[in-house]
């Protein structure tokens, strides 16, 4: 018999046997919980009824505009269907606009409207506060380590 210790208990395991699979000991479980906590904080604090994906698309486009919907999806790690829905909702809210690409008439380019820029300005300090609240249980060193480790696996 061998003892395998996790953070909460010692489990006896037959020599050569794998310990029982426990979902609450898996990285995905903890990543999902952390994301759920972050989204809850974001939803409770963010104005203009913006979702995390809408905020990501709006602020990234503001950095790199103009660009295609496809490029914006790549830049924000959203698949084709997700970025299309996000862009459609932001266009409907008049936060983004589309125009023909001067280099390729078959493609549209996106840019942030004045209304979109105003939404960013109204909410950027809130977004910073969301990050601060999400990371509040961690020390400064732990925050830097967490971000570095997440970058490493993403």
Residue pairs with C-beta under 8 A, 6 or more apart in sequence:
1 12
1 13
1 14
1 15
2 12
2 13
2 14
2 15
3 10
3 11
3 12
3 13
4 10
4 11
4 13
4 19
5 11
6 25
11 19
11 20
13 19
23 29
37 134
38 52
38 130
38 134
39 52
41 130
41 133
41 134
42 52
42 55
42 130
43 51
45 126
45 129
45 130
45 133
46 55
46 123
46 126
46 127
46 130
47 122
47 123
47 126
48 119
48 122
48 123
50 58
50 119
50 123
51 86
53 76
53 78
53 82
53 86
54 86
54 89
54 90
55 123
55 127
56 76
56 78
57 72
57 76
57 78
57 83
57 86
57 87
57 90
57 96
58 90
58 95
58 96
58 112
58 116
58 119
58 120
59 120
59 124
59 127
60 72
60 75
60 76
61 67
61 72
61 96
61 110
61 111
61 112
62 112
62 116
62 117
62 120
64 71
64 72
64 75
65 110
65 111
65 112
66 99
66 109
66 110
66 111
67 75
67 109
67 110
68 101
68 107
68 108
68 109
68 110
69 83
69 84
69 87
69 108
69 110
70 80
70 83
72 78
72 83
72 87
72 110
73 79
73 80
73 82
73 83
76 83
77 154
78 86
87 96
87 110
90 96
90 116
91 97
91 98
93 115
94 113
94 115
94 116
95 112
95 113
95 115
95 116
95 119
96 110
96 111
96 112
96 113
96 116
97 110
97 111
97 112
97 113
98 108
98 109
98 110
99 108
99 109
99 111
100 107
100 108
100 109
101 107
101 108
101 109
112 120
135 143
135 146
138 146
